Amino acid sequence: MLRESLHSKIHRATVTAALPDYVGSITIDAELLDRCGMRVNDKVLVSNCRDGSRLETYVFRGEPGSGKIELNGAAAHLFEPGDKVIIMHFAHMTDEEYSRHHPTVLLVDDKNRVTEVMHYHPSK
């Protein structure tokens, strides 16, 4: 059996732009993607810490070191520059894969630079 479990998370990133006329997705600084293991076209759940709204979208790769967290297309109507967001990526895992997987969590500052890397450990 496969279960959907947390793969990785970017915690309290700051939205740098909300672009409703752009093709849909979320653009994330490539350095953040590389640090947590998210990939282009991966589905993510984005939660707005300001009002609790959530949406699913897919990842675009932003310029490395840019700090970009941009909500594009229809998603841009739910976010404003400056909003804090939690970006969660999930993966389907067997129980064996789950027991070996330790989700990567990036804590970032107001400029979306990594301040700490954490790993959640599965518990029984």
VEXGU-111009 format. One line per 10 residues: for each residue x, y, z of N, C-alpha, C. Coordinates in steps of 0.02 Angstrom, whole numbers. Last residue first. Example, Ala and Ser with C-alpha at 12.3 -4.5 7.8 and 13.67 -1.06 7.14 Angstrom:
! VEXGU-111009
642,-112,354,684,-53,357,645,2,394 ~ 660,-284,390,615,-225,390,660,-165,390
//
This chain:
! VEXGU-111009
329,282,777,281,227,773,221,240,815 ~ 392,414,675,382,382,740,328,328,732 ~ 518,485,571,456,447,579,452,417,649 ~ 580,647,595,593,576,599,528,538,609 ~ 618,789,498,569,754,540,585,680,538 ~ 752,894,500,727,832,471,679,800,521 ~ 797,1063,455,775,1012,503,754,950,465 ~ 903,1195,436,876,1137,402,859,1085,455 ~ 896,1373,443,902,1309,477,872,1254,434 ~ 893,1476,356,925,1489,421,936,1424,460
897,1516,187,892,1462,236,929,1481,300 ~ 810,1660,136,874,1626,142,868,1575,198 ~ 701,1745,119,698,1676,95,766,1642,89 ~ 705,1860,188,729,1863,119,732,1794,86 ~ 667,1825,316,622,1868,277,643,1876,204 ~ 727,1652,322,719,1720,349,673,1760,303 ~ 668,1482,343,698,1536,305,686,1603,339 ~ 690,1311,362,668,1372,395,705,1429,361 ~ 647,1167,277,689,1227,275,655,1283,314 ~ 647,1000,308,610,1061,321,660,1119,322
634,840,240,677,899,248,633,960,256 ~ 582,687,313,566,747,275,614,804,292 ~ 658,544,303,657,598,352,644,663,315 ~ 626,373,273,623,442,249,619,491,307 ~ 615,245,319,683,270,305,684,344,287 ~ 480,223,332,522,212,391,593,238,381 ~ 435,244,201,418,292,253,465,285,313 ~ 478,127,139,507,192,119,495,244,172 ~ 393,36,208,466,30,212,500,95,193 ~ 267,78,170,285,81,241,361,77,249
288,177,20,270,115,54,289,124,128 ~ 227,339,-27,279,294,0,249,230,26 ~ 210,484,-119,179,419,-104,234,370,-85 ~ 240,645,-50,259,590,-93,222,527,-72 ~ 222,825,-47,206,758,-22,229,706,-73 ~ 272,982,9,275,934,-45,265,865,-15 ~ 220,1143,56,227,1072,74,225,1028,13 ~ 256,1297,113,253,1260,50,269,1187,67 ~ 182,1426,194,213,1361,206,201,1321,142 ~ 209,1604,194,178,1543,169,217,1482,192
171,1773,226,210,1714,246,172,1652,223 ~ 161,1911,114,129,1856,151,179,1802,168 ~ 235,1991,29,245,2000,101,211,1946,143 ~ 114,2004,-97,185,2010,-78,190,2026,-4 ~ -26,1896,-66,0,1963,-78,74,1963,-62 ~ -144,1774,-128,-82,1793,-94,-63,1865,-112 ~ -246,1739,-210,-251,1718,-140,-192,1742,-98 ~ -216,1774,-339,-271,1810,-307,-279,1793,-233 ~ -121,1685,-383,-98,1751,-361,-153,1790,-326 ~ -186,1576,-436,-161,1571,-367,-141,1639,-339
-203,1608,-570,-260,1615,-525,-238,1614,-452 ~ -32,1658,-595,-98,1640,-620,-151,1651,-568 ~ 84,1627,-460,68,1645,-528,-2,1623,-547 ~ 184,1680,-330,123,1645,-347,99,1672,-413 ~ 353,1665,-294,304,1701,-333,244,1656,-347 ~ 487,1688,-216,429,1647,-200,371,1685,-233 ~ 659,1714,-238,591,1718,-266,544,1664,-237 ~ 791,1724,-206,743,1728,-151,670,1727,-174 ~ 895,1709,-294,850,1766,-304,803,1776,-245 ~ 974,1596,-292,994,1653,-251,948,1713,-255
931,1547,-456,966,1531,-394,987,1595,-357 ~ 770,1589,-518,842,1600,-522,875,1584,-455 ~ 649,1455,-499,670,1525,-501,746,1530,-503 ~ 551,1333,-574,617,1347,-546,634,1421,-555 ~ 384,1296,-524,430,1323,-575,495,1339,-538 ~ 272,1172,-465,332,1211,-454,365,1233,-520 ~ 92,1184,-447,154,1149,-466,211,1198,-467 ~ -35,1180,-320,-9,1203,-383,54,1163,-398 ~ -168,1199,-207,-120,1155,-238,-99,1185,-305 ~ -191,1308,-67,-203,1288,-135,-149,1240,-158
-272,1390,70,-226,1339,44,-243,1325,-28 ~ -287,1520,194,-305,1489,129,-251,1441,107 ~ -250,1584,311,-264,1513,314,-283,1481,248 ~ -208,1714,310,-280,1702,313,-299,1628,312 ~ -67,1713,331,-107,1773,346,-180,1755,356 ~ -9,1597,284,-11,1607,357,-53,1667,377 ~ -65,1497,160,-54,1567,175,-62,1577,250 ~ 8,1354,94,-36,1380,145,-17,1452,160 ~ 14,1247,-41,39,1311,-15,-13,1339,33 ~ 71,1096,-96,16,1127,-60,45,1190,-28
132,1044,-256,142,1069,-188,76,1097,-161 ~ 196,934,-376,136,964,-347,153,984,-275 ~ 336,968,-481,308,933,-422,246,971,-399 ~ 388,1050,-580,326,1015,-595,300,973,-537 ~ 550,1039,-515,505,1072,-562,448,1024,-578 ~ 558,973,-346,579,977,-416,528,1016,-457 ~ 632,971,-181,575,983,-225,601,991,-296 ~ 742,961,-98,726,905,-141,662,912,-182 ~ 794,1063,-22,742,1021,8,721,963,-36 ~ 895,1123,-98,908,1107,-27,856,1059,3
836,1145,-222,891,1097,-217,904,1076,-144 ~ 741,1244,-188,720,1179,-216,774,1127,-206 ~ 827,1346,-147,781,1316,-99,758,1248,-123 ~ 891,1374,-267,931,1352,-211,886,1319,-157 ~ 787,1422,-349,817,1356,-363,858,1330,-305 ~ 643,1496,-283,716,1502,-291,747,1432,-297 ~ 493,1458,-364,532,1453,-302,606,1456,-320 ~ 335,1498,-420,407,1502,-437,445,1504,-371 ~ 194,1405,-444,232,1444,-395,304,1441,-416 ~ 64,1426,-570,116,1390,-535,141,1431,-476
2,1492,-730,-3,1466,-662,58,1431,-635 ~ 69,1630,-819,47,1560,-821,51,1531,-750 ~ 15,1791,-760,68,1745,-779,39,1674,-781 ~ -75,1876,-706,-75,1870,-779,-22,1822,-805 ~ -51,1879,-567,-111,1846,-593,-112,1836,-668 ~ 73,1864,-467,69,1884,-537,9,1849,-571 ~ 150,1917,-330,87,1883,-348,69,1908,-417 ~ 308,1902,-248,266,1929,-301,203,1886,-308 ~ 362,1851,-132,396,1909,-163,355,1940,-219 ~ 315,1785,20,294,1794,-49,327,1858,-76
427,1705,125,394,1768,111,378,1773,37 ~ 404,1551,216,437,1590,163,396,1654,152 ~ 370,1460,319,363,1532,327,407,1572,279 ~ 462,1323,266,420,1349,320,427,1425,325 ~ 451,1202,150,483,1268,160,437,1306,206 ~ 470,1026,155,430,1085,172,476,1146,175 ~ 444,856,95,485,914,113,440,975,123 ~ 355,747,107,421,737,79,468,793,102 ~ 227,676,201,267,736,189,336,717,162 ~ 136,549,111,170,575,170,211,636,151
17,436,63,44,503,47,71,533,111 ~ 55,265,45,24,318,84,56,384,63 ~ 24,112,-37,59,176,-36,19,226,6 ~ 42,-59,0,0,0,0,45,62,0
//
